Amino acid sequence: MFQASVHQGDAGAQFLVGEMRLKGTGLDNDYQKARIGFKKSAEQGYPDAQFCLEQWYAESKGGARNLKLAYVLLTLAETNGI
Protein backbone atom coordinates (compact mmCIF):
# COMPACT_ATOMS: atom_id res chain seq x y z
CA MET A 1 0.00 0.00 0.00
CA PHE A 2 2.83 2.41 0.85
CA GLN A 3 4.60 1.73 -2.45
CA ALA A 4 1.33 2.32 -4.28
CA SER A 5 1.08 5.76 -2.65
CA VAL A 6 4.61 6.57 -3.78
CA HIS A 7 3.91 5.49 -7.34
CA GLN A 8 0.64 7.43 -7.40
CA GLY A 9 2.57 10.60 -6.56
CA ASP A 10 1.60 11.07 -2.91
CA ALA A 11 3.86 13.89 -1.67
CA GLY A 12 3.92 12.65 1.93
CA ALA A 13 4.89 9.13 0.89
CA GLN A 14 7.60 10.45 -1.44
CA PHE A 15 8.98 12.56 1.40
CA LEU A 16 9.06 9.54 3.72
CA VAL A 17 10.91 7.50 1.10
CA GLY A 18 13.45 10.32 0.88
CA GLU A 19 13.89 10.25 4.66
CA MET A 20 14.22 6.47 4.69
CA ARG A 21 16.82 6.54 1.89
CA LEU A 22 18.76 9.35 3.57
CA LYS A 23 18.93 7.54 6.91
CA GLY A 24 19.06 3.98 5.58
CA THR A 25 16.01 3.08 7.66
CA GLY A 26 14.05 0.25 6.07
CA LEU A 27 15.62 0.97 2.68
CA ASP A 28 19.20 1.06 1.44
CA ASN A 29 21.01 4.32 2.17
CA ASP A 30 21.14 6.14 -1.15
CA TYR A 31 21.65 9.92 -1.24
CA GLN A 32 20.65 10.32 -4.88
CA LYS A 33 17.40 8.38 -4.46
CA ALA A 34 16.72 10.35 -1.26
CA ARG A 35 17.15 13.61 -3.16
CA ILE A 36 14.77 12.39 -5.86
CA GLY A 37 12.11 11.57 -3.24
CA PHE A 38 12.52 14.99 -1.61
CA LYS A 39 12.45 16.73 -5.00
CA LYS A 40 9.24 15.00 -6.15
CA SER A 41 7.56 15.87 -2.87
CA ALA A 42 8.88 19.45 -2.80
CA GLU A 43 7.61 20.08 -6.34
CA GLN A 44 4.11 19.29 -5.06
CA GLY A 45 4.43 21.93 -2.34
CA TYR A 46 5.19 19.61 0.59
CA PRO A 47 6.92 22.00 3.05
CA ASP A 48 8.96 19.40 4.95
CA ALA A 49 10.46 18.21 1.67
CA GLN A 50 11.16 21.79 0.59
CA PHE A 51 13.02 22.36 3.85
CA CYS A 52 15.01 19.11 3.60
CA LEU A 53 15.91 19.83 0.00
CA GLU A 54 16.98 23.35 1.01
CA GLN A 55 19.39 21.86 3.52
CA TRP A 56 20.57 19.44 0.84
CA TYR A 57 21.61 22.27 -1.49
CA ALA A 58 22.93 24.54 1.28
CA GLU A 59 25.17 21.80 2.70
CA SER A 60 26.00 20.24 -0.70
CA LYS A 61 25.08 16.69 0.31
CA GLY A 62 25.97 14.36 -2.52
CA GLY A 63 26.44 17.11 -5.07
CA ALA A 64 27.24 20.69 -5.83
CA ARG A 65 26.31 23.46 -3.42
CA ASN A 66 23.60 25.79 -4.75
CA LEU A 67 22.83 28.62 -2.35
CA LYS A 68 20.40 30.36 -4.71
CA LEU A 69 18.26 27.24 -5.01
CA ALA A 70 18.58 26.67 -1.26
CA TYR A 71 17.24 30.19 -0.64
CA VAL A 72 14.29 29.66 -2.99
CA LEU A 73 13.41 26.36 -1.30
CA LEU A 74 13.71 27.87 2.17
CA THR A 75 11.40 30.70 1.15
CA LEU A 76 8.87 28.20 -0.24
CA ALA A 77 9.05 26.09 2.92
CA GLU A 78 8.48 29.17 5.05
CA THR A 79 5.54 30.26 2.88
CA ASN A 80 4.06 26.77 3.26
CA GLY A 81 4.28 26.73 7.04
CA ILE A 82 7.80 25.66 8.06
N, C-alpha and C positions, 0 to 999 in steps of 0.2 A: 504494500500500500504506500509506503514512504517513497519507494523508487518511482511509483506511478505519479505521485505528486511532483517529484523532481522533473520527470519527463513531460508532464503537462504544464510546466512552467511556473509552478507555485514558488513565489519569491521567498517565503519563509523556509521552505524545504531546501531550496537552492543555497540559501544562506547557511543552513545547518550543515549541509554537505561541505561547504567551504570551511566551516569551523572544524568539522571532523577531519578533513584532509589536512588542514593546517596543524592540528594537534596530534594527528595519527590515532584518533580515538574511534575505534570501530571500522575505520578504513585506513588504507595505507597512507602514510605521510607523503604528501605530494604538493609542493608549493604551487606549481603551475595549475594543477586541477583545483586547488583551493582558490586561487585568484579567479579562475573561470567561474566558479560557483558564486563568489562574491560579486563579480562583474555582472552576471546575469541577474542576480537579485537586485543589485544597485540600480541597474538600468530600469527596473520596474518601480523604483522609488522606495525601496525598502531601506529605512534610515540606518539600521544596524550594519547592513552591508556597505552602505555608502561610507560610514565611519571606518569600518575595517579596511575598506579599499583605500581610503584616505591615508590611513596609517601605513598601508602597504607601499604606496608611492612616496610618502614622506620619508620612510625609513629604508627604502630601496630593497625590500625583501625579494629575493629571487629575480632581480632585474634592475633596470636603470631607475634612478631617482628622478621624480618628476614633481617638483614643488608646485607648479601651476595647476596641474591636474589634482594634486592633493588639496590645494586650496578650494578648487571648485567642488570637490567631493565633500569637504568639510562644511562648506556653505550649504550644500544641498542637505546634508545630514542635519545640520542645525535648523534649516527651514522645515524639515520633516519631523522635528521633535527631539533630536538628540542634543 
